Amino acid sequence: MSVAADHPAAHCGSLGRMLGLDKSTFGRSLGPLERAKLIELTRDEHDKRARFVHITKSGELALTRAHVLWNEAEDTFLSLIGPACSEQSRSVASFVTSRLSAVETSRIHK
């Protein structure tokens, strides 16, 4: 949902690629979110095969709450491991994120 919120004009296919998912897998992952009324799917008026994901008000609230909970969990984790390990943890996370971005970029340009 976070990726859809950050890219409101992107088609489902584009969002799936951003997450490293094929169309089928991404489409199946939308079902529970749609049934929970966290998202709405609409057809592209110019290409009826393409769909857009729209975050509902309930979805926005859930996403906001998820961010708060994530930040609380991260703060707790970092306080438990201490400042030295905390910096190492951030460094590893940054490295992994950059590597995943590089892999995704290479997949898109194939």
N, C-alpha and C positions, 0 to 999 in steps of 0.2 A: 504494500500500500504506500510505503514511503516513496518508492520510485515513481509510482503513478502520481502522487501528490507533487513531486518535484518536476514532473514532465507532463503537465495536464493535456498537452496537445499531441502526445505520442500515441500511435496505434498500439494495439496489443502486441503485435509482432515486434515492434521496436522495443517495447518494455521488456518482453521476454528475452530478447538478445542482450539488453543491458544487464539482465540477471543471469545470463548464461544458460537460459532454458530454451528448448525448442518450442514451437507453437503449441503442440499437443500438450506438453507438460504444463506450460504456462496457462493454457486454457483450462485445464483440469484444476489448477490451483485457484482459479478465480471463482469456481462454483461455490465453495463454502463461504467465501467473502460476500458473494452476491446474495446467497440465501440468508446470511446474517444481516443483510441490508447495510453492509459497510461500504459497498461499492455498487455502482450501476454501470451496466454495459450498454452502449449505444452503437448503432451502425453508422458508418461513414456515409453521408448522403451521396458522395461521388463514387464510392467503391463499396458496394453492399457486402462484399466479403470481409472487409476490414471493420474492426470494432475499436471503440475508445473505452477506456476505463475512467469513470468519474467517481471521486471519493464523495460519499454522502456526508451529511452533518454528523451522523452516528459514527461514520468512519473517521472523520476528522477528530472527534472526541476520543475515540479509541486510540488513534495514532498519537495524539497529544499525551494521553495517559501512558501509553507504551514508552514514549520518550522519557517521561518523568521516571517511570519504574526502571528503565534501562540506566539512566543517569544515577539513580540511587544505588542500583546493584553495582555499577562500575565504581562509584565512590566507596562503597563498602569493600569491594574487592581490593582496590588500590590502598585503602587504609590498612587492610589486613596484611598485605605483602610488604608494606613499608616503602619509603621514598626511593631507595636504590633499585629494588625490584620493580617498582612502579615505572621508573624511567626505562628500564630494560623491556618491560612489557609493552610500553608505548612504542619503543623502537622496533620490536618484533612485529607488532600490529601494523606499523607503518610500512615495514618491509613487505609483509604479506600482502597488504593492500596494493602496493605498487606493483608487485609481481602479478597479482590477479588482474590488475588494470592492463598490464602489458599483454597478458594472455588474451584477454577479452579484445583488445585492440587488434591483435593479430588474427583472431577469429573473424572479426567483422570485415577485415580487409582481404580475406581469402577469396 
